[in-house]
C-alpha cells in the first residue's frame, strides 16, 4: 500500500480529484504553496552539479531552446488555437495571459522524477523565465493594448522559485543531515507536487461547475495546446534521434506554463471571467502530468 501511494500517477490523480471535491480547503494551503515550491526546487536542484553548466556555450543553447519551446512554440499554439476556437472576448483574453505566462516551476522536479536530463530542464526553464520577463510586456501591449502584464512579478517569481533554491541547494549539500534526507528525495518531491497540484486546481474548482459553456471551450483549447504540442514535440525529437533522457525536458518545457501567474494576471488585467481560461489550462496541465506518469516508466525510488 505504501509503495502504491508513492506512485506519481496515483499522487497526482488523488490531488486532482480531491481538489475538485474539496477545493475550498485549497485557500488554507495557499500561503504554503511558494515555500513548498521552493523546497521542491531545492531538492530537484541538488541532483546536479554546477560544473554541468560548462561549457557555457551549451548552457546558452539550452536556455535559448527553453525560451523557444515554452515561449515561442507553446505560447504560439495557445494563441492560434484560442483565436480559432474561442469567440468569447474575455475567455480569449485569458488565454493571452496563459501564453504570456512564464514556464511552470514544475518542469524541473518532473524532469528529475521522470529521469530526464536535469541540467537541460533547469537551464531551459531559466532561459524561458528570463526571456518572458522581456517579451511579455511587449507582446501584451501588441495583443491587448496593455504594457504592464506584471513583469515585476515574473522577476520576483524567478528569484524565489529558481535562483534562491539553487543557491540554497549548493549550501545545503555541505550538510550531512541534508544529504541523508536526499534518500527520500523522490518521496518528498512527489508529495510536494501533490500540495501544489491540489492548491492550483482547488483554488479554481468552482470554475468547473459555475461556467460549463466557457469551460468546454477552454477545455478544447487546453487539450489541443497541451497534448497536441507534446505529441508533436515527441515525434520531432524522436525523428531527431534524441534519447528519452533528452526528450523529457523538451516535452515538459513545451507543455507547462505557470498556472498561478496566469490566473492572477488574467484577473488583474482582463477580469475574473478571463481567469477561467487559466484555471482550466492549469487543471489540464495536471491531467497531462498524470497521463505522462501513467504512460511512462518513471524513475523508481
Secondary structure, 3 states (H helix, E strand, C coil): CHHHHCCHHHHHHHHHHHHHHCHHHHHHHHHHHHHHHHHHHHHHHCCCCHHHHCCHHHHHHHHHHHHHHHHHHHHHHHHHHHHHHCCCHHHHHHHHHHHHCCECCHHHHHHHHCCCCHHHHHHHHHHHHHHHHHHHHHHHHHHCCCCCCCHHHHHHHHHHHHHHHHHHHHHHCCCHHHHHHHHHHHHHHHHHHHHHHHHHHHCCHHHHHHCHHHHHHHHHHHHHHHHHHHHHHHHHHHHCCCCHHHHHHHHHHCCCECHHHHHHHHHHHCCHHHHHHHHHHHHHHHHHHHHHHHHCCCCCC
